[in-house]
Amino acid sequence: MDKKKILEDGLLEQYLLGELSDEQEILIQKVLKEDADLRSIFEGLEEEFQNIALENAIHPPDSVKIALSEALETRGENTKVRDISVPKKNDTFNYVRLAVAASLAAIFALSSFWFYNRWQAAEDNLTVLQEQTVTLQDRLSNLEQTFEVASQRYQSINNRNVIPLLLKGNRILPESRAVAYVNHTAKSVMVNSQGLPPLEKDKTYQMWADVDGVMINMGLLPADTDLIPLKYIDRAESFNITIEPAGGNDHPTVENLISNVLL
């Protein structure tokens, strides 16, 4: 067998690991007997593999040692052992094979476990990213809707038909301010209540339209809010803000009137 082919095909390594057929093993044994260079290379490989095996060796349990001793005693001295003529591998050769194989199996198992964990982590990260994407999409959708509503409201108060009315606070709440934007053409009312002081939880502001001396409910007026659409009342003569119980009232509490403005 050609020396170059043996080295290029890795036949020495395969022979050492017991991966060759019986015919190939016989040929390699013959070549090693006749070629000192190959024999030297083989011995170096054998030593290298033995070192690898020893470094990665897994100590077998005591039960294995006991079972092996019993088996050897049972077989006795007359057991036939295959004669490997030349150059014989040392007594640790079979152990090297098993240890290297076990080490490779352990490395493969650890690698597989590592890749599985990485895959699992990647899958978990993907799930989290998908959930975050859905959340961000929902938030973006809400922001778009909020922006669209705010844009429409600002457009409505910037209309040339809109009349801004300032509702100043009286002696009850002299610091309060609110601005009502009335569009008689579009029949709409928007109120900016950012100038109204916060109230207790059991109180709320409520706005009324005076029509021929009758106060008509226009809606609740939360404090410190940008633009609030309220009910438009035809033929209103004035707007009035009162403090009412939480949830609003059917009729205004006149003594709690804090602001009004004539139209």
Secondary structure, DSSP 8 states (H G I E B T S, - for coil): --HHHHHHTTHHHHHHTT-S-HHHHHHHHHHHHH-HHHHHHHHHHHHHHHHHHHHT-----HHHHHHHHHHHHHH-TT-------SS---TTHHHHHHHHHHHHHHHHHHHHHHHHHHHHHHHHHHHHHHHHHHHHHHHHHHHHHHHHHHHHHHHHHTSTTEEEEEEEB-SSSTT-EEEEEEETTTTEEEEEEEES----TTEEEEEEEEETTEEEEEEEE-SS-S-EEE---TT--EEEEEEEETT--SS--GGGEEEEEE-
